[in-house]
Amino acid sequence: LKVPYRALYAALILFMIIGAYSLNNNPVEVLLLLLFGVLGYGLRKLRFDTAPLILAFVLGGPIEFNLRQTMMLARDPLDYLMGRPIALTILAFGLLLIVLPMFSKVRQKLMVARAVNEL
């Protein structure tokens, strides 16, 4: 059996709209569904990876809640967070994940410039 993609996509979009509306009977949620669908389509066309966005969307709320709870419990939140070895390790890995790609791009550009200068 082969289902045409147009029919499959139309049915999927219809079921998503029905599901979004039937959850709370709120048309604003349908608009949000369509807005995020268009945003996701645009990001895919621009070749953005969608997995980190989905991960951030799913984990963002619980992480924000726990951070707020920690800030309220600690007298000095910055000292409390930075005084823990595991927090420092996670922070260091996070910084490395941000900085290393930058250095690799700069290194690539330098290698290309050297190769052009040698010619």
LUMBA-632436 format. One record per residue: residue in three letters; residue number from 1; x, y, z of N, C-alpha, C, CB in turn. Coordinates in nm, 3 decimals. Glycine has a CB too. Layout:
<atoms>
ATOM   r   k     n_x     n_y     n_z    ca_x    ca_y    ca_z     c_x     c_y     c_z    cb_x    cb_y    cb_z
ATOM Ala NUM       X       Y       Z       X       Y       Z       X       Y       Z       X       Y       Z
...
</atoms>
This chain:
<atoms>
ATOM   r   k     n_x     n_y     n_z    ca_x    ca_y    ca_z     c_x     c_y     c_z    cb_x    cb_y    cb_z
ATOM Leu   1   0.083  -0.118   0.000   0.000   0.000   0.000   0.088   0.124   0.000  -0.095   0.000   0.120
ATOM Lys   2   0.056   0.214  -0.087   0.127   0.342  -0.091   0.027   0.454  -0.069   0.203   0.361  -0.225
ATOM Val   3   0.053   0.532   0.032  -0.033   0.648   0.060   0.038   0.771   0.005  -0.063   0.662   0.214
ATOM Pro   4  -0.030   0.853  -0.071   0.033   0.975  -0.121   0.071   1.067  -0.004  -0.062   1.049  -0.220
ATOM Tyr   5   0.189   1.127  -0.017   0.238   1.213   0.091   0.144   1.329   0.119   0.376   1.266   0.056
ATOM Arg   6   0.083   1.384   0.016  -0.009   1.496   0.038  -0.124   1.455   0.129  -0.064   1.547  -0.097
ATOM Ala   7  -0.180   1.338   0.106  -0.291   1.291   0.189  -0.244   1.260   0.330  -0.356   1.166   0.126
ATOM Leu   8  -0.127   1.200   0.341  -0.073   1.166   0.473  -0.046   1.292   0.554   0.055   1.084   0.459
ATOM Tyr   9   0.019   1.391   0.494   0.049   1.516   0.565  -0.079   1.589   0.602   0.138   1.606   0.479
ATOM Ala  10  -0.177   1.591   0.513  -0.304   1.657   0.543  -0.373   1.590   0.662  -0.396   1.656   0.420
ATOM Ala  11  -0.372   1.458   0.664  -0.435   1.386   0.775  -0.360   1.411   0.906  -0.441   1.235   0.745
ATOM Leu  12  -0.228   1.410   0.901  -0.149   1.436   1.022  -0.175   1.576   1.077   0.000   1.418   0.993
ATOM Ile  13  -0.176   1.674   0.990  -0.201   1.812   1.034  -0.341   1.824   1.093  -0.183   1.912   0.917
ATOM Leu  14  -0.438   1.760   1.031  -0.575   1.763   1.082  -0.583   1.701   1.221  -0.669   1.690   0.986
ATOM Phe  15  -0.519   1.585   1.240  -0.521   1.520   1.371  -0.447   1.602   1.476  -0.460   1.380   1.361
ATOM Met  16  -0.339   1.669   1.438  -0.267   1.754   1.533  -0.354   1.872   1.576  -0.136   1.804   1.473
ATOM Ile  17  -0.423   1.933   1.482  -0.510   2.046   1.514  -0.625   2.001   1.604  -0.565   2.112   1.385
ATOM Ile  18  -0.687   1.888   1.571  -0.796   1.836   1.655  -0.744   1.805   1.795  -0.858   1.709   1.591
ATOM Gly  19  -0.627   1.744   1.805  -0.570   1.711   1.936  -0.537   1.835   2.017  -0.447   1.627   1.919
ATOM Ala  20  -0.478   1.935   1.953  -0.443   2.058   2.025  -0.568   2.130   2.074  -0.361   2.152   1.934
ATOM Tyr  21  -0.673   2.132   1.994  -0.796   2.200   2.036  -0.871   2.121   2.142  -0.887   2.224   1.914
ATOM Ser  22  -0.876   1.989   2.128  -0.957   1.909   2.220  -0.894   1.896   2.358  -0.979   1.771   2.162
ATOM Leu  23  -0.767   1.927   2.371  -0.702   1.914   2.501  -0.763   2.012   2.602  -0.551   1.938   2.489
ATOM Asn  24  -0.774   2.140   2.566  -0.829   2.241   2.657  -0.940   2.324   2.594  -0.718   2.334   2.703
ATOM Asn  25  -0.986   2.287   2.476  -1.088   2.364   2.402  -1.046   2.511   2.388  -1.224   2.356   2.474
ATOM Asn  26  -0.921   2.532   2.353  -0.866   2.666   2.344  -0.808   2.687   2.203  -0.757   2.690   2.452
ATOM Pro  27  -0.864   2.778   2.125  -0.812   2.801   1.990  -0.672   2.862   1.987  -0.907   2.890   1.913
ATOM Val  28  -0.631   2.924   2.098  -0.496   2.981   2.104  -0.391   2.870   2.092  -0.476   3.060   2.236
ATOM Glu  29  -0.422   2.754   2.148  -0.328   2.642   2.139  -0.313   2.593   1.996  -0.374   2.528   2.228
ATOM Val  30  -0.418   2.603   1.917  -0.408   2.567   1.775  -0.317   2.666   1.704  -0.549   2.565   1.709
ATOM Leu  31  -0.332   2.794   1.736  -0.244   2.896   1.676  -0.098   2.873   1.716  -0.288   3.037   1.718
ATOM Leu  32  -0.075   2.837   1.842   0.062   2.808   1.886   0.117   2.686   1.813   0.065   2.785   2.037
ATOM Leu  33   0.033   2.585   1.795   0.075   2.466   1.720   0.118   2.504   1.579  -0.039   2.363   1.715
ATOM Leu  34   0.037   2.584   1.513   0.069   2.625   1.376   0.194   2.714   1.373  -0.049   2.699   1.313
ATOM Leu  35   0.207   2.804   1.470   0.323   2.892   1.477   0.452   2.811   1.495   0.308   2.992   1.592
ATOM Phe  36   0.450   2.718   1.589   0.570   2.638   1.611   0.596   2.541   1.496   0.557   2.561   1.741
ATOM Gly  37   0.491   2.498   1.429   0.510   2.415   1.310   0.580   2.491   1.200   0.376   2.364   1.261
ATOM Val  38   0.537   2.615   1.176   0.602   2.699   1.074   0.745   2.730   1.116   0.522   2.830   1.051
ATOM Leu  39   0.765   2.759   1.245   0.900   2.786   1.295   0.991   2.664   1.275   0.896   2.824   1.444
ATOM Gly  40   0.941   2.546   1.308   1.019   2.424   1.289   1.051   2.398   1.143   0.945   2.306   1.347
ATOM Tyr  41   0.954   2.423   1.056   0.976   2.405   0.912   1.084   2.502   0.863   0.846   2.427   0.834
ATOM Gly  42   1.077   2.627   0.909   1.177   2.726   0.870   1.316   2.689   0.919   1.139   2.863   0.922
ATOM Leu  43   1.324   2.641   1.043   1.454   2.601   1.097   1.510   2.480   1.022   1.443   2.570   1.246
ATOM Arg  44   1.423   2.390   0.983   1.469   2.274   0.906   1.521   2.317   0.769   1.356   2.170   0.890
ATOM Lys  45   1.453   2.413   0.706   1.497   2.464   0.576   1.631   2.536   0.588   1.392   2.558   0.516
ATOM Leu  46   1.656   2.598   0.704   1.783   2.666   0.728   1.890   2.571   0.781   1.763   2.781   0.827
ATOM Arg  47   1.857   2.442   0.785   1.948   2.335   0.825   1.990   2.342   0.972   2.071   2.337   0.739
ATOM Phe  48   1.898   2.385   1.057   1.921   2.379   1.200   1.889   2.239   1.248   1.836   2.485   1.276
ATOM Asp  49   1.963   2.193   1.348   1.935   2.063   1.406   1.819   2.079   1.504   2.061   2.004   1.477
ATOM Thr  50   1.718   1.997   1.490   1.598   2.014   1.573   1.608   1.943   1.708   1.478   1.962   1.499
ATOM Ala  51   1.697   1.846   1.722   1.705   1.772   1.848   1.737   1.861   1.968   1.809   1.663   1.836
ATOM Pro  52   1.835   1.952   1.960   1.861   2.038   2.077   1.742   2.128   2.112   1.983   2.124   2.053
ATOM Leu  53   1.668   2.172   2.011   1.552   2.256   2.038   1.443   2.178   2.111   1.496   2.314   1.908
ATOM Ile  54   1.421   2.055   2.069   1.320   1.972   2.135   1.365   1.941   2.278   1.297   1.841   2.057
ATOM Leu  55   1.492   1.911   2.296   1.546   1.882   2.429   1.530   2.004   2.520   1.693   1.841   2.420
ATOM Ala  56   1.562   2.122   2.469   1.548   2.244   2.548   1.402   2.270   2.582   1.608   2.364   2.473
ATOM Phe  57   1.313   2.245   2.489   1.170   2.267   2.513   1.117   2.172   2.620   1.091   2.249   2.383
ATOM Val  58   1.162   2.047   2.616   1.112   1.947   2.712   1.173   1.969   2.850   1.144   1.806   2.662
ATOM Leu  59   1.303   1.996   2.857   1.371   2.007   2.986   1.375   2.148   3.042   1.511   1.956   2.973
ATOM Gly  60   1.337   2.248   2.964   1.348   2.387   3.008   1.267   2.417   3.133   1.303   2.478   2.899
ATOM Gly  61   1.143   2.371   3.139   1.057   2.398   3.254   1.110   2.338   3.384   0.920   2.345   3.228
ATOM Pro  62   1.141   2.207   3.385   1.193   2.149   3.509   1.327   2.209   3.553   1.209   2.000   3.493
ATOM Ile  63   1.413   2.241   3.457   1.542   2.301   3.493   1.520   2.439   3.554   1.634   2.311   3.369
ATOM Glu  64   1.431   2.518   3.495   1.403   2.651   3.549   1.343   2.641   3.689   1.307   2.728   3.455
ATOM Phe  65   1.252   2.548   3.710   1.190   2.530   3.841   1.295   2.495   3.946   1.082   2.422   3.836
ATOM Asn  66   1.382   2.399   3.914   1.484   2.356   4.010   1.587   2.465   4.037   1.554   2.231   3.961
ATOM Leu  67   1.622   2.543   3.935   1.715   2.653   3.956   1.653   2.759   4.047   1.756   2.716   3.822
ATOM Arg  68   1.527   2.790   4.024   1.458   2.888   4.109   1.450   2.839   4.253   1.316   2.917   4.054
ATOM Gln  69   1.422   2.710   4.270   1.414   2.652   4.404   1.549   2.658   4.474   1.364   2.506   4.397
ATOM Thr  70   1.657   2.631   4.401   1.791   2.639   4.458   1.825   2.781   4.497   1.894   2.585   4.359
ATOM Met  71   1.787   2.877   4.413   1.816   3.017   4.444   1.743   3.062   4.570   1.777   3.106   4.325
ATOM Met  72   1.622   3.012   4.591   1.547   3.052   4.710   1.603   2.985   4.836   1.399   3.016   4.694
ATOM Leu  73   1.651   2.862   4.825   1.702   2.791   4.942   1.840   2.839   4.985   1.706   2.643   4.915
ATOM Ala  74   1.922   2.878   4.891   2.060   2.917   4.923   2.065   3.063   4.964   2.153   2.892   4.802
ATOM Arg  75   2.151   3.093   5.061   2.168   3.233   5.102   2.249   3.309   4.998   2.237   3.241   5.239
ATOM Asp  76   2.354   3.246   4.949   2.437   3.307   4.844   2.434   3.211   4.726   2.585   3.334   4.895
ATOM Pro  77   2.341   3.228   4.632   2.321   3.128   4.527   2.444   3.104   4.440   2.207   3.170   4.439
ATOM Leu  78   2.517   3.208   4.407   2.634   3.190   4.321   2.741   3.108   4.391   2.691   3.325   4.278
ATOM Asp  79   2.766   3.138   4.518   2.865   3.063   4.595   2.817   2.919   4.615   2.892   3.130   4.730
ATOM Tyr  80   2.689   2.902   4.637   2.632   2.769   4.658   2.649   2.683   4.533   2.483   2.779   4.696
ATOM Leu  81   2.622   2.740   4.417   2.633   2.664   4.293   2.778   2.639   4.253   2.560   2.736   4.180
ATOM Met  82   2.863   2.740   4.270   3.002   2.727   4.225   3.090   2.656   4.327   3.059   2.862   4.195
ATOM Gly  83   3.038   2.631   4.445   3.116   2.561   4.547   3.104   2.410   4.538   3.074   2.605   4.683
ATOM Arg  84   3.025   2.361   4.448   3.003   2.217   4.432   3.088   2.165   4.317   2.853   2.185   4.408
ATOM Pro  85   3.162   2.057   4.339   3.248   2.003   4.232   3.170   1.958   4.108   3.328   1.887   4.284
ATOM Ile  86   3.054   1.898   4.127   2.978   1.850   4.012   2.927   1.968   3.930   2.861   1.761   4.056
ATOM Ala  87   2.888   2.077   3.998   2.841   2.195   3.925   2.954   2.257   3.845   2.782   2.299   4.023
ATOM Leu  88   3.073   2.262   3.904   3.188   2.316   3.832   3.226   2.229   3.712   3.309   2.329   3.926
ATOM Thr  89   3.215   2.098   3.728   3.246   2.006   3.618   3.147   2.025   3.503   3.244   1.860   3.667
ATOM Ile  90   3.020   2.034   3.535   2.918   2.054   3.431   2.938   2.188   3.362   2.777   2.045   3.490
ATOM Leu  91   2.970   2.292   3.440   2.995   2.424   3.382   3.117   2.421   3.290   3.016   2.527   3.494
ATOM Ala  92   3.223   2.352   3.332   3.344   2.343   3.248   3.314   2.270   3.117   3.457   2.270   3.324
ATOM Phe  93   3.240   2.160   3.124   3.205   2.088   3.001   3.116   2.173   2.910   3.134   1.956   3.035
ATOM Gly  94   3.024   2.247   2.970   2.938   2.335   2.892   3.019   2.443   2.820   2.834   2.400   2.980
ATOM Leu  95   3.113   2.502   2.891   3.198   2.603   2.828   3.284   2.544   2.717   3.288   2.669   2.933
ATOM Leu  96   3.335   2.423   2.739   3.413   2.356   2.634   3.328   2.330   2.510   3.472   2.225   2.687
ATOM Leu  97   3.205   2.289   2.531   3.116   2.264   2.417   3.087   2.390   2.338   2.986   2.202   2.465
ATOM Ile  98   3.093   2.504   2.403   3.070   2.631   2.334   3.197   2.680   2.267   3.017   2.737   2.431
ATOM Val  99   3.311   2.668   2.335   3.436   2.729   2.289   3.507   2.645   2.183   3.529   2.752   2.406
ATOM Leu 100   3.507   2.514   2.197   3.582   2.429   2.103   3.538   2.444   1.958   3.569   2.285   2.144
ATOM Pro 101   3.410   2.448   1.926   3.373   2.469   1.785   3.422   2.603   1.731   3.223   2.461   1.769
ATOM Met 102   3.426   2.705   1.816   3.477   2.835   1.771   3.624   2.824   1.734   3.457   2.942   1.880
ATOM Phe 103   3.702   2.757   1.819   3.844   2.742   1.790   3.868   2.659   1.665   3.915   2.679   1.908
ATOM Ser 104   3.787   2.557   1.644   3.807   2.474   1.525   3.777   2.553   1.398   3.719   2.348   1.532
ATOM Lys 105   3.678   2.640   1.401   3.648   2.723   1.283   3.761   2.821   1.257   3.515   2.799   1.301
ATOM Val 106   3.814   2.883   1.363   3.925   2.977   1.347   4.047   2.903   1.293   3.959   3.047   1.482
ATOM Arg 107   4.072   2.784   1.346   4.186   2.704   1.300   4.171   2.667   1.153   4.201   2.577   1.386
ATOM Gln 108   4.050   2.631   1.112   4.024   2.598   0.972   4.052   2.717   0.882   3.880   2.551   0.954
ATOM Lys 109   4.007   2.835   0.922   4.029   2.954   0.842   4.178   2.986   0.832   3.954   3.073   0.901
ATOM Leu 110   4.252   2.967   0.941   4.396   2.991   0.938   4.466   2.893   0.844   4.455   2.980   1.079
ATOM Met 111   4.423   2.767   0.846   4.485   2.668   0.758   4.456   2.701   0.612   4.434   2.527   0.792
ATOM Val 112   4.336   2.746   0.582   4.303   2.785   0.444   4.385   2.905   0.403   4.152   2.815   0.431
ATOM Ala 113   4.400   3.002   0.493   4.480   3.121   0.461   4.625   3.085   0.437   4.469   3.225   0.574
ATOM Arg 114   4.680   2.995   0.517   4.819   2.951   0.497   4.834   2.878   0.364   4.863   2.859   0.613
ATOM Ala 115   4.736   2.794   0.330   4.743   2.721   0.204   4.737   2.817   0.086   4.630   2.618   0.195
ATOM Val 116   4.657   2.921   0.096   4.648   3.020  -0.012   4.778   3.099  -0.022   4.529   3.115   0.011
ATOM Asn 117   4.838   3.132   0.092   4.963   3.208   0.092   5.080   3.127   0.037   4.995   3.255   0.232
ATOM Glu 118   5.076   2.995   0.056   5.185   2.910   0.006   5.181   2.896  -0.145   5.178   2.773   0.071
ATOM Leu 119   5.065   2.915  -0.205   5.053   2.904  -0.350   5.113   3.024  -0.411   4.908   2.887  -0.396
</atoms>
